[in-house]
Amino acid sequence: MGLGFEQPSTYTYKDNGGRMILQSPWATYFLRLALYTGDKQFETYARNAVVGRFGNYPGYYYTTFSDLMQNPRYPYEGPDFGFIYYHHLIVHLSWVLDYLVSDAKLLSGGKIDFPGIRQFGYAYFDNLIYGHAPGEIFGEKNAWLWFNRDLIQLNNPQINYLTAHDGKKFFVILMNQSQRDQTVSIQFNPQKISKGSEKFENMKFISGEPNVQRLNKNTGEVRLAPRGLQVIEIDGLDIEVATHKVHPSPAQSLYPSTTTAIIGNNMKISAASIQVEPGTWSAYVWSNADYDSLKEINLTWIAGNQSGTITDLNYPYEFSVPVTNGEKSIKLNISGTRSDNSVFKSEELIIGVAD
């Protein structure tokens, strides 16, 4: 009930009763359709595919009529009934986060809204990803989603949650997955949230009639209606997360931030500068060579008065070089040996960051 299937040959696989699919990225679109159309049936479709299906990463297939994957210890403890494909871990996490954000948008009637970017990297894994830009929570703008499991603890598994901040305020979005009233105790970890904070005194409810509740040892209690939502705010904080910023556009660098060199046989070397905030940055160098195309690849780099050489013998043939604060460019020379013992050497690549 609620699950999809991959194709006829795996759906009818006779040795273990057929294989349904535990990866349900399409469920996130049903939540958004429920909001946009007002049709509750779309919400039912989405919840049948997700709620109660797993306690951790469940693997790919649902087989043998087992409920083992509903245990949070699965897949740390086997046996492997779900076909644990490790390259599916990141997409499973991606669409589960999309489900949480989309559920918050649905339950708030669109008053919680975070910008998403579509990803459809492979197979049918097609969903929205978040975190690149701030959104809005009941009129509070510039709110960044903050995916960190150490910020708060809840004592009721019926309650899903998201956390966010705008630098001064910390937000907790609570979502009741039950069809009954639920009460949840929420414990804040001030030291993980705000600089210089040992404890929080009060929390404010902003999703309905504004009211303030006093906290006891950083802990408060919240009551939620069936499939209800509550949003809590704590104000007067000093929150600093390096990636949660939109920097003004600086002056152009003299050197490109990305560049590419051809090394023959349809192979190329690419380099990019990666900088989260002003100061230190990294030069990332990678190749499109197949796993058996190269025997060795070497990177020699110069950044100011620092230099070095790195050798890589294994696919995927990539390097990352940290560049100190103050250096605006790095010179890169790449050489190596192909699998047929022929050698190659690229032209010098120079990348940089803006002044």
N, C-alpha and C positions, 0 to 999 in steps of 0.2 A: 504494500500500500504506500503510494507516494514516491517510490523510487523509479528511476528510469533504467534503461538497459542500453548496452553498447551496440550489439549487432546480433543477428539471428544465431550465428555459430556459438557465441558465448552465452546468450540468453537460454539456449536449449542444451547447454553442456550437460551430458547425461551422468557424468561420474559424481557430481556433487549437487544435483538438483537444480541446476541452472544458476546463472550469475546475474543478479541485479547490480546496480551501480550505487555506491555510497557517496560518490562525488556528485553534488547537486547544485552547481553554480547557477543554473537557471532559476532556482528558487528565489534568488535575490530580485530578479526581474518581476516575479509574481508579487512580491511585497510592494514594489513600486507601482505595479499595475493596480493593486488593491487601493492604493492611495489615489492614483490619478482617475480611476473609473468609479470608485466607491463600491465596487463589487467585492463583497467579503469572500466569495468563493476562491478568488486568487490567493487571499491570505491563507485559506485552508489548504490549498495545493502546496504552498510554500512550507507551511508548518509540518504537513505530513512528510515532507522530504527531509526535514532537518531535526525537528525537536525530538529529543530522546533517542536519536539514532546512534550516537556515539558518546563516549566519555573522554576520548583522546583522539589521536589520529587513527581512524578505523581501517585503513587500507582502502583498496579500490573496489573489490567485489563484495557483495553480500551473498553468502552461500550457506548451504547445509542447515538452514533454519536455526542458526545459532544466535544467541544474544551476547556472546563473549565480547564483542566490540563495544558494548555499552558499559563495560567495566573500565574505569580510568586507568587501571594497570595494563590494559591492552593498548599498544602492542609490546610493551616491555616484557609482559609475560604471555606466552603462546598457549596453544599452538597457533600458527598463522592460518586463520580461516579467511582473512580479508584480503590476502595478496598484498603484502606490504611493499608497494612500489615507492622507493625513496624519492624519486624525482616528482612524485605527486604531493609530497609534503607541503611545499611552498604554495602550490595552487590551492590545496585544501585550506590552508591558513588564510589565503587571500579571499576566497569566497565566503568563509565563515565570518571574517571581519566585515565583508560587504553585507552579509545577512544582518549583523548586529546594527550597522549604521542604517541600513534600509528599514529595519524594524523600528528604530528610533524615529526615523522620518515619518513612518506610517502612524505610529502611536501618538506622535505630536501634531498630526495634521499638517506636516510640512514646516512646523516652527523650529525643528532641528534640521539643519541642512548643511552638509559638507560637500564641497566640490569633489567629484570623482573623475578618474580617467579610465577609459576602457582598456582592458588587457585581454588578449585572446592569443596567447603564445603558442599553444599547440592543442591538438585533439579538440574537444568541445569545451575546454576550460575558458569560459568567456564571462567576465564579470567586471565590476568597477573596483579600482583601488584608490585609497585615500591617504592623506597625510602630507601631500605636497603643498597645500595651501590652506589657509584658515577658513572656517565656516561661521555659522550663526546658530545660537542657542537661545530661543525665546527672546529675540531682540538683542542679545549680547553678541556683538560682532567681534571679529578677529580672534575667534576661538579655535585653537589648534587641537586636534585629536592627539591624545597622549597614550600610546600603547605601552604601558609599563605595569606589570602585574604586582609590583611591590608597593604601589601607592595606597591602596585600600584593601581591606578584607571584608567579605560578606559571609554570613552564616546560614544563608538559605539558597540552595541550588536552584530554586524556582526563579530566582531573580538574575537576569542578565544585566550587564552594565557596561558603560563606556565612560572614560574620563577624558577631560579636556582642560585647557587653560588659555588665558589671554595675557599672561605675564603678571597680572595683579589678582586675578580671580581663578579659583580652581572649581571645576564643574564635575559632578557625578550624575550620569544619566542612568536611572534604574528602570528596568522593564520587567514586568511580571509575566511569566510564561504560563501561569496557571489560570484556570477558569474560576478560581476562588480567591477571596481576599488573602493576602499574604503580608506577614510582618518580617522585616529583615533588620538585623543589627549591622551597622556599618562602622568599621574602625579605620580611622585615618592614620597614616604614617607621616607626620609633619616633616620629619627630617628628610624624607625622600621627596617631598613636594616643594617646600619653600626654604630658601636660604635663611638661616638664623631662627628657624621656628622649632621650638621644643614641644609646643602643644597648640591645639586649636580650641577656642572657647565656644564658638557658635557656628551653626550652619543655617542657611536661609533657603527656603523652598521658593522657587521662581516659576514653576510650571503651572501653578494655579493661583489661589489667593496667597499673596506673599505673607509668610510668617517665619519666625525665627525660633529655632530650638537650641537650647543650651546643651553642650556636649559634656559628657562625663568621662574623663580620661581618654579624650579624643574619640569617643564612641557615642553614636546616636542611634535612635530607632526610627524606622520609617514604615508606614503602612501603605500598601498599594492595593487598589481595586483589582478585580479580575481583568487580566490583560491590560492593566493600567501602567501609567508612566509617571515618574516623579523625577524632577531635576533639582539637585542641591547645589548651592553655591557657597564658597567660603572666600571672603574678600580680604583685602589688605595684605596680600602676600607678595613675595619677591621670587618669581619663578623664572628660571633661566634654562632653556633647552637649546643647544647650539643650532639644531636644524630647524627650529620653529621661528624662522625669521624670513622676511622678504627684504633683501638688501637693495639699496638704491643702485641703479645701473651706473657702474664706474666708467671712467675713460677707457677707451680701447687699448689693449696691449699691443706692443709692437709685433708680437708673435702669435700665431694661431693657437687656439685652445685644443684643436684636434688636427691631426695630419696623418697621411698614409704614404707608404712606400711599397713598391712592387718588388718581390724577391724571386719572381719567376715561377713557372709551372702553375699558374693561376693562384699563387700564394701572395699574400700581402701582409705587411706589418702596419699596425695602426697605433697611434698614441693620443692620449687625451689628458688634459689637466683637470683635476678634481679638487674643488675647494668648497668647503661647507661655509666658512666664514672668513673674514679677513685675517691674514696671518699665514700659518703654515698651510701647505697644500701637498698634493701627491701627483706624480706622473704615473699614469697607468698605461702599460704597453702590452699589446696582445697580437696574436696571429690568427688567421683563418685556416691555418694548416690542419689537415686531418690528423687523427691520432697516430698514424703510422708514417707520416710524411717526412718527419725530421728525426735525426738522431740527437742533435744538439742545437741549442740556440743561445747566443751570448748577447748581453746588453752591456755596453760601456756608456757611462753617463758622466756629464760634467755640469755642475751647478755652482757658479761662483768659484770659490777656492776648494770645493769639495768634489770628489769624483769616486768612481767605483766600477767594478765589473761583476755581473751576476750571470750565472749559467743555469739553464734549465734543460733537463733531459727528458721531461715527461709532458705529455699532452695535459692541459690545453695551451702550453707555451705562452705564459703570461708573466708579467712583472709589475711590481708596484714600488715606486721609489719615493720616499718622503723628502720634501724640499723645505728647507728651513725658512722661517719668516725673514722677509727682506729680499730674498732671491725671486726675481720675476720671470726667469726663464731657465730651461734646462736643455742641454744638447744630448742627443741620443744617437748611438751608433750600434746597429744590430748586425751580427754575423752568425754563421752556423754551418752545419753540415746536414744535407738532405739524406733521406734513407738510401739513395743510390750512391752515397759517398761523395757527391758533388758538393762544393762549398758555395756559399753565397755571402754577400755583404751589401747592406742597404746604403742608400744615400743618407747623409746626416739629417736627422730630424730635429727640429727645434720647436718646442711648445712653451707656452707661458700663461700667466694670469694677468688680469688687468691691473693697472696701477691704482 
